[in-house]
Amino acid sequence: MTLELERREGVALLRLNRPKQLNAINETMRDDLVATLAELGRDEAVRVVVLTGAGRGFCSGLDTRNFGDGIPTATDPAADRLRFQESMVALPEAIRALPQPVIAAVNGPCVGAGFALCLAADIRICSTAASFGNGAILLGLSGGEMGMSYHLPRIVGTSIAADWMLTGRTVSAAEADRRGLVSELVEPDHLDARALELAAGVAGLSPLGVQLTKRALQANTDASLAAALELENRNQVLSHADAARERS
């Protein structure tokens, strides 16, 4: 099993489960993750998803040695390589498309494709053992992949994102916390408990209010003030009626 899924009261704990490979993504894990996220998105009993890794790593990126038959080579047609890229992009897209908020609990190395998963989450917390990196530039590739050039500058700012993506250097948990990549830094032994505590708090709130808040944050990151206010006004009208109905 490339994934472990545990359901609690309103919370789904989804754990990447290839610990010997530091949870590197192979073809099976990619497909399992897309399918599982879609299933969770349809489950109205799940109000928050916590994403973390088994063992000592969150996700070390793409398993290029043992990915499977679907990974192209540099000499394959460009169309084949593009289709592969699009299949990998389905991962952060699936996280972003979930109606429920996603909390990434980063327990260790979070690199490449794993970094992209983390960035697509709504809330990121990490342990002091975590580290982050996008080393594509060190391989002669573009650091802009799987949504990283979109998400990262919006989270930490353009200059910091450029530093990390153009150098490919490893970012410590302390620096990630200082730069605002994560909202909380905790000791390794407390990470799961803190992530579940945070998730339970959100899960106890109005589901519609939570989902509309996630949508507003996504839409209004790039919106004008006028468009942002319009969406917020609509969401407040919808959630106010829903909240009144719940209280009656």
N, C-alpha and C positions, 0 to 999 in steps of 0.2 A: 504494500500500500504506500503510495507516494504522499498521501495526505492522511491526517488524523482529524476527525471531526467530533467534537463533543458539544452537545446542546445542554445549556443550562436555562434558568428562568429568563427567557427573552434574549439570551446571548448565545451566539455560536462561536466556539473557540476552534479555529481552523489552524492546524499546525502542519507546516511543510515537513515531510518525513523522509528525508534521505540524509540522515545525520552523518554517515560515513563520508559523504561527498559534500559536507557542509550545506546540504539542501540545494545543491546545484540543480538547475532545471533541465530535465531531459524531456523527450517528446511525450512520454507518458504523463509526467507531472504537469506539463503544460496543458495537455488535453484534459486531465483530471481536474485541474484547477479552474479552467474555464467552465467546465460542466458543473462543478460543485458550486461555484459562485452564482451561476445562473439558477441552480436549484434553491440556494439560500435566498436569492432575490425574490423568488415566488412564494417563500414560506412566511406567511404573515405572523407566525409565532416568533420569528426571529426579528428582533428590533435593533440589534447591534452585532457586528461581526468583529472578532479579535483575530488578527493574523499574526502568527509568530512562527518560529522554527524549532525543530527538535534538536536536542544536543547542544553543541556550543556555537552554532551558527544560525543566523537568520536565513540568508541565501547568498551563496558565493557566485551567483551569476549563471551563465549558460554552461552546461556540461558538454563542452566541445569534444571531449574524448569519447563519451558514451551517450551522445544525444539520441541517436536512433537513425533510421534511414532518411528522415526528412530534412537533414541539414545539408545545405548546398555547399559546393566548393567555389573557389574564386573563379574557376574556369567555366562554371555552369552559366547558362544564359541569364541575362539580367532579369528577365521576367520571372525565372525560378527563384532567384535571390530576393526579388521584391516580394513574391508570395510568401517566402519564409519570414521576411521582416514583418509583413502584415499579420502572419500567424502569431508572432511574438507580441506584437502590439495589442493583440486581443486580450492579453493579461491585464495591463493597466487600464484598458478600456472597460474590462469586466468589473474591476474594482470601482472605477468611477461611476459606472452605470448602475451599481446597486442602489436601490432606494434607501437601504439602511446605511448609517455611517459605519466606516471601517476604522478600527484602531490598529495600527501597526505597533506591535510590541517587539522591538528589535533587541534580540538577546545576544548577538555576536556579529561577526563579519556580515556586512550588507553591501554587496558589490554588484556592479553591472545591472543585469536584469533584476536582481534582488533589490537594488537601489531604486529601480523604476517602480517596483511594486510598493515599496515604502513611500515613495513620493506621491503615488496615486491615492494613498489612504487619506482619510479626513483628519485624523489625529495620529501623531507619532510620539511614542515615548520609547526610551531605550535604557538599557542597563549600562553600567560603567564599563562593561566588557565589550560593548558594541563598537564597531568602526564602520566607516562608510567610504565608498569610492566608486568612481566611474573611470576605469583605466583604459577605455577604448582608444584614447588618443595615444597611449603608449604602444599600441599594436598597429599604429598607422591608420586607424579608423576614425570616424567622426565621433565625438563625445555626445552628439545629439542623436539619441535613439530612444525608442520606447517612451516618448513623451518627456524625457528628462529636460530637454531644452525649453519645454513649456512650463513644467511644474517647478523646477529648481529655482529659476530666477524669481518666480512669484512667491516663493517661500523664504528665500534667504537674500534676495536682491541680486541685481544683474552682476555687480562687480564680484561678489563672493562666488556666485555660480560660475562666472568666467574663470576665476582662479581655480576652482575645483575641477572644472571640466577641461580646461586647457593644460593643466599640469598633470592631471590624472593621479594626484597624490591621495594618500589615505588620510581621512579625516577622523580624528578621535571623537569619542563620545562627549568629552568635555567641550571640544570646539563645536560640535554639532549643537550642543545645548546653548552655547554662547551665541551662536549665529542664528538661533531660532529655528533650526531644522526640526528639533523635537521640542515638545512642550514640557517634558519632565524627564529627569535623570534619576534613576533609582539603582539600588544595589542589585546584583544579579539574582540573588535568592528571593527578592521581593517583586520581581518584574511581573510574573504571571498574576500574582495576587493583586498588584496595583492595577494592571490592565483590566482584570475582571471586575475590580471594584469600580473603576471608571466606567466600564461598559454597563454595569448594573445600574449605576446612577442615571445614565442616559436612557437605558431601557425602561426605567420607571417613569419616564416623562411621556407626554402625549405623542403617540407614533406619528400622527399627521404633522404636528408641530416640528418634530425632529426631522422628518423627511423634507418638509418644505424649507427648513433652515439649511439642510445640506444642499438642496437645489439652488437656493438663493446665493449661498456662498460660491457655488460653482459658476452660476450665471453672471454674478455681479463682480467677479474678479476682473473681468474684461469689459464691464459695461460702463456706459456714461452714468453720471449721477441721476439724470432723468429716468433712464431705463431701470436703474437700480431701485429708485423710489417707487416706480410703477409696479415692479415685481414684488417689492416688500409690501406695498399696500394691498395687492391682491392676496398675498399669502396670509396677511393678518386677518382679512375678511374671512377667508376660508377656515383658518385655524380657530378664529373666535367663535364661529358658528359650531364647529366641531367640539370645542371645549365646553361651550354652553350645553350642548346636547349630552355630553358625558356627565356633567354635573347634575342634570335634571333627572 
